Amino acid sequence: MPLVPYALTRPFLFGLDPERAHELAMHSLARLQNTPAMCLWSQPRVADAVTLAGLRFPNRIGLAAGLDKNGECIDGLGAMGFGHIEVGTVTPLAQPGNARPRMFRIPARQALINRMGFNNQGLQAFLANVQRARSFRAAGGILGLNIGKNAATPIERAVDDYLLCLDGVYPHADYVTVNISSPNTKNLRALQSDEALDALLAALQARRQALALQHGKAVPMFVKIAPDLDEAQVGVIAATLQKNGIDGVVATNTTIARDAVKGQPHADEAGGLSGAPVREASNRVVRLLRAALGPAYPIIGVGGVMSADDARAKREAGADLVQIYTGLIYRGPRLVAEAARALQRV
């Protein structure tokens, strides 16, 4: 059975509250994955293998963290043709996140604003879900697990939460991403400053070395940063990543800037802006990182990929792999195959 055109589904989903639509879609994927019904959204994975950070990615297109916060839909999402999927952000303890409403569409700009606040079911539920996933990884898909801190944990104790999460996810991850760039957890972005970042990454690297001995495998570790950084800040982050032996960087998270959506409904809502308006800011950071880190350092580019051309632009800016999230909401699964095919020729 062919892929059901997303154009038939989108009007219904966009007629719902954004978070309600998200919950309905994820619940449906979770229930129907690994059943015959999965053919309704499945499509062949584009073959364009690349080795990065010691991992063989089946193609260059991945799903960004945040869509599947609890790791409930790995196989269902994997059927859309992603080479890698990143789930989370997970925190040690379950937390509800920020008050609703906390997600807003800006269709005229192909954008979303969210202030979810790391709402998730906690580490133990997350790990149980991850261990239930089977078909995506059996087919060679790469799974990234994204970790963060609880909102109630003081920023000066943030390292404790990250270490707890690293301990938990390490045996089950193909790679781990350390999220220090969400704008929706108070003071979290302060961890991107030079001294705080150096201390956090030194602690995580020491723990990772111990875990590698314990589990008999080396799991790459990436750090996810914000687009709202100047050249000097990006330079400091790049140097700190290399100093601490971090394997790669994910650039970028959502932006707090609003210039691109000024005057639009919901433009003044607090939270992180994603989709087309963050494209150029993300590409700028990717270019700065590539210049600072050299040609071989792994960079995953994310932000504003709404078309095959956008994926190519991200790659040309210096990204080795490209992730999508908001583009999937606006364009549907066909974007995955379009972007992956486009990067076969870059």
BAMI-444385 format. One record per residue (C-alpha): residue number from 0; residue in three letters; y, z, x. Coordinates in nm, 3 decimals, padded with zeros to 5 digits. Each point is the difference from the previous one (the first is absolute). Layout:
BEGIN
(NUM,"ALA",(Y,Z,X))
...
//
This chain:
BEGIN
(0,"MET",(00.000,00.000,00.000))
(1,"PRO",(00.343,-00.093,00.147))
(2,"LEU",(00.271,00.248,00.086))
(3,"VAL",(00.188,00.094,-00.317))
(4,"PRO",(00.362,-00.123,00.035))
(5,"TYR",(00.224,00.300,00.063))
(6,"ALA",(00.266,-00.172,-00.212))
(7,"LEU",(-00.210,00.092,-00.304))
(8,"THR",(-00.017,00.368,00.094))
(9,"ARG",(00.343,00.066,00.144))
(10,"PRO",(00.202,-00.015,-00.327))
(11,"PHE",(-00.217,00.274,-00.147))
(12,"LEU",(00.025,00.219,00.310))
(13,"PHE",(00.374,-00.058,00.035))
(14,"GLY",(00.041,00.103,-00.365))
(15,"LEU",(-00.119,00.348,00.094))
(16,"ASP",(00.174,00.275,00.189))
(17,"PRO",(-00.056,-00.087,00.372))
(18,"GLU",(-00.202,00.308,00.080))
(19,"ARG",(-00.206,-00.032,-00.318))
(20,"ALA",(-00.075,-00.362,00.092))
(21,"HIS",(-00.103,00.109,00.349))
(22,"GLU",(-00.229,00.271,-00.136))
(23,"LEU",(-00.161,-00.240,-00.247))
(24,"ALA",(-00.060,-00.265,00.263))
(25,"MET",(-00.148,00.246,00.249))
(26,"HIS",(-00.218,00.166,-00.263))
(27,"SER",(-00.134,-00.341,-00.102))
(28,"LEU",(-00.072,-00.100,00.359))
(29,"ALA",(-00.177,00.330,00.065))
(30,"ARG",(-00.220,-00.037,-00.308))
(31,"LEU",(-00.085,-00.367,00.044))
(32,"GLN",(-00.039,-00.032,00.377))
(33,"ASN",(-00.352,-00.087,00.114))
(34,"THR",(-00.091,-00.121,-00.351))
(35,"PRO",(-00.031,-00.360,-00.125))
(36,"ALA",(00.353,00.031,-00.139))
(37,"MET",(00.139,00.004,00.355))
(38,"CYS",(-00.027,-00.381,-00.003))
(39,"LEU",(00.310,-00.002,-00.224))
(40,"TRP",(00.226,00.071,00.297))
(41,"SER",(-00.224,-00.080,00.297))
(42,"GLN",(00.074,-00.287,00.236))
(43,"PRO",(-00.152,-00.109,00.331))
(44,"ARG",(00.141,00.170,00.304))
(45,"VAL",(00.182,-00.241,00.231))
(46,"ALA",(-00.174,00.003,00.338))
(47,"ASP",(00.249,00.041,00.285))
(48,"ALA",(-00.145,00.276,00.216))
(49,"VAL",(00.215,00.180,00.254))
(50,"THR",(-00.078,00.295,00.227))
(51,"LEU",(00.269,00.266,00.013))
(52,"ALA",(-00.019,00.355,00.139))
(53,"GLY",(-00.369,-00.060,00.061))
(54,"LEU",(-00.068,-00.087,-00.366))
(55,"ARG",(-00.107,-00.339,-00.136))
(56,"PHE",(00.215,-00.076,-00.305))
(57,"PRO",(-00.150,-00.279,-00.218))
(58,"ASN",(00.349,-00.141,-00.060))
(59,"ARG",(00.361,00.100,00.057))
(60,"ILE",(00.089,00.114,-00.353))
(61,"GLY",(-00.036,00.360,-00.112))
(62,"LEU",(00.098,00.230,-00.283))
(63,"ALA",(00.269,00.253,00.084))
(64,"ALA",(-00.049,00.370,-00.065))
(65,"GLY",(00.141,00.146,-00.320))
(66,"LEU",(-00.168,-00.218,-00.260))
(67,"ASP",(-00.333,00.184,00.015))
(68,"LYS",(00.109,00.349,00.097))
(69,"ASN",(-00.338,00.162,-00.067))
(70,"GLY",(-00.231,-00.269,00.136))
(71,"GLU",(-00.154,-00.060,-00.343))
(72,"CYS",(00.015,-00.381,-00.007))
(73,"ILE",(-00.093,-00.113,00.351))
(74,"ASP",(-00.276,-00.237,-00.109))
(75,"GLY",(00.194,-00.134,-00.297))
(76,"LEU",(00.306,-00.074,00.212))
(77,"GLY",(-00.215,-00.136,00.279))
(78,"ALA",(-00.136,-00.266,-00.235))
(79,"MET",(00.347,-00.157,-00.004))
(80,"GLY",(-00.057,-00.132,00.353))
(81,"PHE",(00.175,00.254,00.221))
(82,"GLY",(-00.110,00.023,00.361))
(83,"HIS",(00.100,00.363,00.010))
(84,"ILE",(00.102,00.265,-00.250))
(85,"GLU",(00.204,00.310,00.069))
(86,"VAL",(-00.035,00.286,-00.250))
(87,"GLY",(00.197,00.323,-00.037))
(88,"THR",(00.230,00.163,00.081))
(89,"VAL",(-00.226,00.305,-00.024))
(90,"THR",(00.115,00.358,00.055))
(91,"PRO",(-00.219,00.305,00.069))
(92,"LEU",(00.048,00.144,-00.347))
(93,"ALA",(00.034,-00.177,-00.334))
(94,"GLN",(00.358,-00.025,-00.122))
(95,"PRO",(00.165,-00.155,-00.306))
(96,"GLY",(00.287,-00.168,00.181))
(97,"ASN",(00.349,-00.026,-00.139))
(98,"ALA",(00.097,00.020,-00.366))
(99,"ARG",(-00.035,-00.307,-00.223))
(100,"PRO",(00.140,-00.256,-00.046))
(101,"ARG",(-00.036,-00.084,00.368))
(102,"MET",(-00.074,-00.374,00.015))
(103,"PHE",(00.239,-00.277,-00.106))
(104,"ARG",(-00.021,-00.378,-00.001))
(105,"ILE",(00.289,-00.229,00.089))
(106,"PRO",(-00.147,-00.337,-00.103))
(107,"ALA",(00.315,-00.201,00.072))
(108,"ARG",(-00.042,00.092,00.366))
(109,"GLN",(-00.382,00.015,00.012))
(110,"ALA",(00.030,00.364,00.094))
(111,"LEU",(-00.120,00.350,-00.078))
(112,"ILE",(00.151,00.342,00.054))
(113,"ASN",(-00.235,00.294,00.021))
(114,"ARG",(00.037,00.369,00.071))
(115,"MET",(-00.364,00.093,-00.056))
(116,"GLY",(-00.002,00.269,00.268))
(117,"PHE",(-00.357,-00.026,00.137))
(118,"ASN",(-00.163,00.078,-00.336))
(119,"ASN",(-00.372,00.014,00.073))
(120,"GLN",(-00.321,00.192,-00.075))
(121,"GLY",(-00.024,00.156,00.346))
(122,"LEU",(-00.215,-00.055,00.304))
(123,"GLN",(-00.342,00.097,-00.137))
(124,"ALA",(00.022,-00.227,-00.306))
(125,"PHE",(00.135,-00.280,00.218))
(126,"LEU",(-00.291,00.024,00.243))
(127,"ALA",(-00.252,00.001,-00.284))
(128,"ASN",(00.153,-00.322,-00.136))
(129,"VAL",(00.005,-00.165,00.343))
(130,"GLN",(-00.367,00.078,00.053))
(131,"ARG",(-00.090,-00.159,-00.335))
(132,"ALA",(00.152,-00.335,00.099))
(133,"ARG",(-00.266,-00.243,00.114))
(134,"SER",(00.047,-00.373,-00.058))
(135,"PHE",(00.334,-00.047,00.181))
(136,"ARG",(-00.116,00.152,00.326))
(137,"ALA",(-00.347,-00.150,-00.029))
(138,"ALA",(00.171,-00.340,00.000))
(139,"GLY",(00.186,00.084,00.321))
(140,"GLY",(00.327,00.126,-00.150))
(141,"ILE",(00.206,00.242,00.207))
(142,"LEU",(00.106,00.328,-00.164))
(143,"GLY",(00.309,00.191,00.105))
(144,"LEU",(00.059,00.358,-00.115))
(145,"ASN",(00.364,00.108,-00.024))
(146,"ILE",(00.087,00.369,00.049))
(147,"GLY",(00.304,00.215,-00.078))
(148,"LYS",(00.123,00.353,-00.065))
(149,"ASN",(00.021,00.207,-00.317))
(150,"ALA",(00.347,00.036,-00.147))
(151,"ALA",(-00.031,00.380,00.008))
(152,"THR",(-00.076,00.007,00.373))
(153,"PRO",(00.316,00.074,00.202))
(154,"ILE",(00.096,-00.286,00.229))
(155,"GLU",(-00.043,00.226,00.303))
(156,"ARG",(-00.368,00.041,-00.099))
(157,"ALA",(-00.056,-00.367,-00.081))
(158,"VAL",(-00.231,-00.046,00.298))
(159,"ASP",(-00.249,00.241,-00.160))
(160,"ASP",(-00.037,-00.225,-00.305))
(161,"TYR",(-00.038,-00.315,00.208))
(162,"LEU",(-00.268,00.163,00.214))
(163,"LEU",(-00.191,00.116,-00.309))
(164,"CYS",(00.009,-00.351,-00.141))
(165,"LEU",(-00.097,-00.158,00.331))
(166,"ASP",(-00.302,00.231,00.026))
(167,"GLY",(-00.109,-00.101,-00.350))
(168,"VAL",(00.053,-00.375,00.009))
(169,"TYR",(-00.108,-00.071,00.357))
(170,"PRO",(-00.376,-00.046,-00.064))
(171,"HIS",(00.067,-00.238,-00.292))
(172,"ALA",(00.289,-00.215,00.126))
(173,"ASP",(00.004,-00.329,00.185))
(174,"TYR",(00.356,00.096,00.090))
(175,"VAL",(00.238,00.282,-00.092))
(176,"THR",(00.369,-00.043,-00.085))
(177,"VAL",(00.241,00.290,00.042))
(178,"ASN",(00.268,-00.030,-00.268))
(179,"ILE",(00.327,00.153,00.120))
(180,"SER",(00.230,-00.236,-00.187))
(181,"SER",(-00.021,00.054,-00.375))
(182,"PRO",(00.349,00.075,-00.135))
(183,"ASN",(-00.148,00.204,-00.285))
(184,"THR",(-00.118,00.313,00.184))
(185,"LYS",(00.288,00.221,00.107))
(186,"ASN",(00.083,-00.023,00.372))
(187,"LEU",(-00.307,-00.211,00.077))
(188,"ARG",(00.200,-00.271,00.175))
(189,"ALA",(00.133,00.264,00.241))
(190,"LEU",(-00.341,-00.033,00.168))
(191,"GLN",(00.114,-00.340,00.128))
(192,"SER",(00.254,00.165,00.232))
(193,"ASP",(-00.090,-00.001,00.367))
(194,"GLU",(-00.098,00.365,00.064))
(195,"ALA",(-00.171,00.053,-00.336))
(196,"LEU",(-00.193,-00.326,00.027))
(197,"ASP",(-00.107,00.072,00.357))
(198,"ALA",(-00.131,00.345,-00.095))
(199,"LEU",(-00.185,-00.127,-00.307))
(200,"LEU",(-00.163,-00.293,00.177))
(201,"ALA",(-00.099,00.209,00.302))
(202,"ALA",(-00.180,00.245,-00.230))
(203,"LEU",(-00.169,-00.279,-00.195))
(204,"GLN",(-00.109,-00.181,00.315))
(205,"ALA",(-00.152,00.316,00.145))
(206,"ARG",(-00.189,00.063,-00.322))
(207,"ARG",(-00.112,-00.361,-00.019))
(208,"GLN",(-00.148,00.019,00.349))
(209,"ALA",(-00.200,00.304,-00.105))
(210,"LEU",(-00.114,-00.174,-00.318))
(211,"ALA",(-00.107,-00.308,00.194))
(212,"LEU",(-00.232,00.216,00.210))
(213,"GLN",(-00.126,00.186,-00.307))
(214,"HIS",(-00.077,-00.313,-00.203))
(215,"GLY",(-00.088,-00.237,00.280))
(216,"LYS",(00.253,-00.265,-00.100))
(217,"ALA",(00.361,-00.087,00.071))
(218,"VAL",(00.207,-00.054,-00.316))
(219,"PRO",(00.335,-00.176,00.055))
(220,"MET",(00.314,00.180,-00.116))
(221,"PHE",(00.314,-00.170,-00.131))
(222,"VAL",(00.340,00.142,-00.099))
(223,"LYS",(00.196,-00.127,-00.301))
(224,"ILE",(00.378,-00.011,00.042))
(225,"ALA",(00.304,-00.071,-00.216))
(226,"PRO",(00.216,-00.313,-00.019))
(227,"ASP",(00.319,00.209,00.007))
(228,"LEU",(00.011,00.038,00.379))
(229,"ASP",(00.246,-00.138,00.251))
(230,"GLU",(-00.094,-00.173,00.323))
(231,"ALA",(00.028,00.316,00.209))
(232,"GLN",(-00.222,00.195,-00.239))
(233,"VAL",(-00.263,-00.275,00.000))
(234,"GLY",(00.008,00.001,00.379))
(235,"VAL",(-00.060,00.375,00.016))
(236,"ILE",(-00.287,-00.025,-00.249))
(237,"ALA",(-00.159,-00.285,00.195))
(238,"ALA",(00.015,00.195,00.324))
(239,"THR",(-00.141,00.313,-00.167))
(240,"LEU",(-00.291,-00.193,-00.152))
(241,"GLN",(-00.095,-00.141,00.339))
(242,"LYS",(00.048,00.332,00.181))
(243,"ASN",(-00.245,00.170,-00.235))
(244,"GLY",(-00.263,-00.273,00.001))
(245,"ILE",(00.042,-00.097,-00.365))
(246,"ASP",(-00.187,-00.322,-00.073))
(247,"GLY",(00.247,-00.175,-00.226))
(248,"VAL",(00.289,00.017,-00.245))
(249,"VAL",(00.042,-00.088,-00.369))
(250,"ALA",(00.348,-00.134,-00.073))
(251,"THR",(00.132,00.078,-00.250))
(252,"ASN",(00.008,00.239,-00.292))
(253,"THR",(00.249,-00.030,-00.288))
(254,"THR",(00.377,00.005,00.049))
(255,"ILE",(00.267,00.236,-00.130))
(256,"ALA",(00.260,-00.281,00.017))
(257,"ARG",(00.119,-00.148,-00.329))
(258,"ASP",(00.232,-00.287,00.096))
(259,"ALA",(-00.249,-00.266,-00.107))
(260,"VAL",(-00.038,00.140,-00.353))
(261,"LYS",(00.354,00.119,-00.063))
(262,"GLY",(00.097,-00.034,-00.366))
(263,"GLN",(-00.358,-00.037,-00.121))
(264,"PRO",(-00.155,00.237,-00.255))
(265,"HIS",(-00.160,00.299,00.179))
(266,"ALA",(00.167,-00.093,00.331))
(267,"ASP",(00.142,00.349,00.036))
(268,"GLU",(-00.329,00.181,-00.052))
(269,"ALA",(-00.102,00.220,00.291))
(270,"GLY",(-00.306,-00.105,00.197))
(271,"GLY",(-00.127,-00.277,00.222))
(272,"LEU",(00.078,-00.364,-00.077))
(273,"SER",(-00.278,-00.252,00.061))
(274,"GLY",(-00.057,-00.368,-00.063))
(275,"ALA",(00.218,-00.297,00.089))
(276,"PRO",(00.314,00.204,00.085))
(277,"VAL",(-00.171,00.179,00.291))
(278,"ARG",(-00.130,-00.321,00.159))
(279,"GLU",(00.275,-00.060,00.254))
(280,"ALA",(00.037,00.366,00.096))
(281,"SER",(-00.373,00.020,00.063))
(282,"ASN",(-00.002,-00.323,00.200))
(283,"ARG",(00.290,00.129,00.211))
(284,"VAL",(-00.195,00.313,00.091))
(285,"VAL",(-00.311,-00.207,00.077))
(286,"ARG",(00.204,-00.220,00.236))
(287,"LEU",(00.151,00.303,00.173))
(288,"LEU",(-00.342,00.159,00.039))
(289,"ARG",(-00.151,-00.317,00.144))
(290,"ALA",(00.281,-00.026,00.253))
(291,"ALA",(-00.038,00.367,00.097))
(292,"LEU",(-00.380,00.017,00.002))
(293,"GLY",(-00.090,-00.332,00.159))
(294,"PRO",(-00.229,-00.278,-00.119))
(295,"ALA",(-00.331,00.189,-00.018))
(296,"TYR",(00.085,00.318,-00.192))
(297,"PRO",(-00.143,-00.003,-00.356))
(298,"ILE",(00.259,-00.025,-00.278))
(299,"ILE",(-00.079,-00.008,-00.372))
(300,"GLY",(00.292,-00.147,-00.193))
(301,"VAL",(00.065,00.102,-00.360))
(302,"GLY",(00.297,-00.033,-00.230))
(303,"GLY",(00.117,-00.275,-00.232))
(304,"VAL",(-00.296,-00.238,00.025))
(305,"MET",(00.022,-00.184,-00.331))
(306,"SER",(-00.122,-00.345,00.112))
(307,"ALA",(-00.190,-00.188,00.267))
(308,"ASP",(00.332,-00.077,00.171))
(309,"ASP",(00.081,00.371,00.012))
(310,"ALA",(-00.333,00.070,00.167))
(311,"ARG",(00.069,-00.268,00.259))
(312,"ALA",(00.345,00.144,00.065))
(313,"LYS",(-00.149,00.344,00.058))
(314,"ARG",(-00.248,-00.146,00.245))
(315,"GLU",(00.271,-00.197,00.177))
(316,"ALA",(00.209,00.317,00.031))
(317,"GLY",(-00.284,00.146,00.205))
(318,"ALA",(-00.252,00.156,-00.237))
(319,"ASP",(-00.369,-00.042,00.080))
(320,"LEU",(-00.111,00.093,-00.351))
(321,"VAL",(00.193,-00.009,-00.328))
(322,"GLN",(-00.031,00.238,-00.295))
(323,"ILE",(00.110,-00.046,-00.360))
(324,"TYR",(00.056,00.237,-00.292))
(325,"THR",(00.294,-00.088,-00.225))
(326,"GLY",(-00.083,-00.368,00.039))
(327,"LEU",(-00.339,00.068,-00.154))
(328,"ILE",(00.168,00.156,-00.304))
(329,"TYR",(00.233,-00.296,-00.051))
(330,"ARG",(-00.233,-00.284,00.106))
(331,"GLY",(-00.353,00.129,-00.052))
(332,"PRO",(-00.313,-00.057,00.209))
(333,"ARG",(00.071,-00.367,00.073))
(334,"LEU",(00.268,00.115,00.245))
(335,"VAL",(-00.274,00.148,00.220))
(336,"ALA",(-00.174,-00.334,00.049))
(337,"GLU",(00.327,-00.195,00.029))
(338,"ALA",(00.133,00.230,00.271))
(339,"ALA",(-00.330,00.011,00.188))
(340,"ARG",(-00.026,-00.381,00.001))
(341,"ALA",(00.360,-00.027,00.118))
(342,"LEU",(-00.071,00.223,00.299))
(343,"GLN",(-00.299,-00.212,00.104))
(344,"ARG",(00.260,-00.253,00.114))
(345,"VAL",(00.235,00.240,00.182))
//
